[in-house]
Structures are given as structure tokens and as C-alpha cells.
Amino acid sequence: MENTDQLTERKARQPVGVFDSGVGGISVLRELIKVMPNEDYIYLGDSKNAPYGTKSLEQVRELSFHNAQVLLEQGAKGLVVACNTATSAAVRLMRGMYPGLPIVGIEPALKPAALQKEHPHVLVMATPMTVQQEKFRQLMARYEDRAQIYPLPCPGLMEFVEAGDLESERLYDFLRELLTPYLTKPLDSVVLGCTHYPFARKVIQQIVGENVTIFDGGAGTAREMRRRLAAAGLLSPSETAGTVTFENSLATEEELELCQRLLHMDI
């Protein structure tokens, strides 16, 4: 029979589970690999049910709980909810369902954007559901006296990333129309409040200009997951590079190829 130390060591060798409404959370997975290169990862994308950002709260919670269960059944030692919408809707409840399990979500990187200078002008691009959630409103309220914050719902943007369309003229035209009303404002930064959006970063930067700083929350989420795994004694003892296993509810060859492309592309 295993003692506590043996059980913890065995568990430390199990994979980290990561899920998102589709392929966008791969932007967070990339940051996790930078911070913890020796971990094994299972990435579950729910592209069949994407986007989450236009669904009801109940639908998002149900899908998030299902994704978590799938990953836990495969031995995940911790969960990264690499989706802003799912984080807002389900993370607090998930922590109650799985006490003691390291669970980390993601939220728009508003803090570093709001504190970058004296009263900056900050545009937050997010899904419609993220913008509507109380969690986001509380986050905005925390910094509204330090920055001029413009929340911008972006229905339709994640679908470009899901289709692997990251630099086309059609994407440029879509983003140009979305961002034009804010280009006359003295923008200092843009916060990418959906994990899909970093894959459109080049086009967004092209439209808003090089003087506007772009923030996303992936790196902070990765650091927090490392901290929680370390506190639980669950960091992998392996000294070699870990593996990444991709799963997707669409399960097509094209979808899995897109996952690999997004994991290794320059953004």
C-alpha cells in the first residue's frame, strides 16, 4: 500500500489538464509550457460547441463541468480553464466541486494595463458573455478610478481563429470595422480578454498602431498554476521535456493539425 509521499510522487507524474471552448486556449498552453516545460499536458478543445461567449450561463457551466470531468477521468492532477467565458461562469463552482484540486482560470489582464502609466486609456476586447458577467464588472470597478476603460464585445472574432484564419484581408476588414470607433481615442493599451484573440494579435497591432501596448492574461495564469502545483507538491519530477496530447470534440484531422500549428506558430 502506498504511503502519502509515494502517492504524491505518483500523482506529480500525472498530466496537467487544460480546456477551452476551442483552440484559443492554446495561447495559454504555450505559456504553461514556457513556465513548466517538464510537465505533460492534455489539451481539450470543445470546438464542436464553440463559441461559449454567446451561450447562456447555464450552457457554459454544463459544458465546463463536462470538460473538467473528461480531463479528470484521464488522470489530470490539476485543471487550467483556458477560457475567459468558462472562468467567469464556472471556476468558482468547480473549486467547490473538487476541493484540494489545483484549478486556475483566466481573466482579462486589466491590472497591468491600468497600472502601466498615469490614468491610461484601455480597450478591453472580450466575448459578449465575459463583458456581461459580474466577475468582469467587478474587475472593471477595481480599476475604473485609475484608467479610462472601454469594454468591447467582439462577437464573431473567435470564429476566425477557430477556422485558422489569422491574417487574411477578411479578418483585417472585420477588426478594422470593430476597432475604428476607438481609434480616435488616445488608446494606450488593448487587453485581449479571450484566449483566442492573441492569435489575431498581429492584425490588431497593425490596426491600433505600434505605440499601443497589447496585454493578455496567459502568462499570469501559467505562473499561478505553477505556484499552486508547487504548493501541493505536484510539480513533475521529470528532467526531460514533457508531452502535449491534443483532444477536440470535433476530432477531425484538420482540427488536430490546426492545434499543432497554433502551438508552434510565431505570435
N, C-alpha and C positions, 0 to 999 in steps of 0.2 A: 504493500500500500504506500502511495506517495505521501511524503511529508509536505509541509507548507512550502518550503523552499524549492523542492523538486517540482511541485505543482506550478509555482510562479515561473520557474525557469522554462517549463514546457509551454506554458501559456505565452511567455515572451517570444517564443519562436513562431507563434501564430500570426497570420496576416492582419494588417490594418484594413478595415472596410471603408470604402468611400462611395457615396452615391449622390446622384444628381438627376434632375429631370431629363437629362440628355447627355450631350458630350461636353457641355460648358464646364462642368466641374473638373475636367482635365486640366484647366488652368490652375486649380488648387492642387491637384495631384502633382503637377510639375514642381510646385513649391514644397510639397511634402517630401518629394524625392531629394530636393536640394538640402533640406534640413535633416532628413533621416534616410540617407542613401542605402543603408543596410537592411531596411525593412522590406518585407514582402507586402504587396498591396493587391486587393481585389477591388476593381472599379466597376460599379454597377450603374449603367446609364438607362434611364427609362424613356428612351426616345419614342416608344410606341404611344406614350401618354403625354408627351411634350406638346405645348408648353404648360408648366404648372402655374405660371404667373397670371393666367386668365381663367383659372378654375376657381371653384368655391373653396372656402376654408375647409369644409368637411372632406371634399375630394382630395385636397392636398394632404391632409392629415392621414387619410386612409392609405394613399399611395406611399407616403413616407414610412408609415408603420410597416407596410408590406416590404418595402425595400430593406428596412433595418432587419426584419426577420429573415429575409433571404441571406443577407450577409452573416448574420449571427449563426445561422444553420451551417454555414461554411467555415465556422470557427473564428470569425473576426474577434480580435481582442479589444478593439475599440472602433468607434464609428466617427467618420467625418461626414457631416451633412454639407456637401459642397454645393449648396443651392440656397440662395438668399430667401427665396419664397418658402421653401420647406423649413428653413431655420426659423423664420418668423412664425410659421404655422404650427410646428410640431416639436421643436427641440426641447422645450421646457417639459412637455408631456412625456417625451421619450426618456428624459432623465429620471422621471418618476417611475416609468415602467421598468427601467433597467438600472436600479441603484448600484453604484460601485463600478459601472462600466464607463470607461473614458469616452465621453461624447462631446464633440466640438462642432459648432455650427459656424456660419459666416455672416457678417453683417457689413453694410457699406462702410468703406474706410473714411468716414466723415471726420473723425477726430484729427488725423494728421493733416487733412485738407483744411480744416477750420483753424488749425493752430500754426499753419505754415507762415503766416505773416499777420500783421495787424488788420483785423476785420476784412478778410478776403471775400471775394465773390466766388461761390462754389456751386457748380451744377451737378446734381446727383441723377444719373441715369439708372433707372430700375424698372422692374416689371410692374404692371398695374397693381397686382396684389401686394407686393412689397411696399409700394407707396401708400397703400390704404391701411396697412397693418398698424396697430397700436405700438408695436415694438419700434417701427420706423419713426412714428410721430414722436415717441419719447426720445429717440436718438437725436432727432432734429431739435427738439426743445432744449436738449442739453447744450447745444452749441449755437442756438439762434442769436444769443447776445454777443457772440464772438465773430460771427460770419453772416454774410447775406447768402442764404441758401435757397436754391431753386430746384425743387423736385420735378423730375421729368419722367413720366411714364413712357415706356418705349415698346408698346405692343408691336410685334412683328419682327423685332431685331434679332431675337434669339433664333428665329426660323432660318435666317440667313446662315448662321453658324451651324445649325443642325444639318443644313444642306451642303456644308463645306464651302459655301460662298463667302470668302473672306476679304476679297479685294476687287470685286467686279465694279463696273460702272453703275450697275443697278443698285448695288449696296451704297456706293458713293451718293447717288441721287437720293436714296431713301434717307440716309443720315443727314445729308445737306438740308433736306426739307425739314427734318426733325429739329435740327440744331440752329437753323437760320434765325429764329426769333431771339436766340440768346447771344448771337454773335455781335450784336450792338452793345451788349453789356460788357463791363470791364472784367471779364472772367479771369480768375487766377488759376482755377483748377476744375477738373472734371473727375467725379467719383464714379467708377464703374460698379454699380450696385447689383449686378447679376454676373454669375461666373462665366456666362457665355461671352460677355462683352469684351474681355481682354483680347479675344481672338479677332476683334474688329478694331483694336487699338490703333493700328497704323492709319486706317481711314479716318477715324475720329480725330487723331492728332493732326492729320492733313487738313481737316476742315476747321478745327478750332485754332490752329497755329502752334508753332513750336514754343511759344512763350507760356502756354497753358500747361500746367503740370497735371498728369493723369495718375490717379490713385486707384488701386483695387485692394481687396482685403485678403487675398490668398496667402501672402507671406505671413501675416499675423495669425491666421488660422493654423498654418503649419507649425509655427513656433508654439502656439498654445497646445496643440496636440502632442508635440514632443514633451512639453512640460508635464502634461497630465500622465503620459505613459511613464515618464521618468519617476514621477511621484508614486506611481503604482508599482514600480519595479518591473515594468513590462517592455522596456526598450530591448530590441533584439540584440542578443549577444554575438550575432554573426559579424565576422570581419570582412565579408565579401558583399558585393553589390546585390541588392535584393531583386525580386522579380515583380512584374506587373501582369496581372491577369485581367483582361477586359471581358465584361459581360454586358449585354444590352438586350432590352426587352424586344427589340426588333430582330436581333440575332442574324442579320444579313451579313454577307461577306463585305459588302460596301461599307456598312456601318462600322465594322471592326477595323477595316482599313483606314477609315476616317479617324478613328480613335488613335491609331498608331501615328498617323500624320500629325494630328494636333499635339500629341505628346512630344514629338521631336522637332516641330517647326520653330522657326525664329519669330517670336512676337515681341 
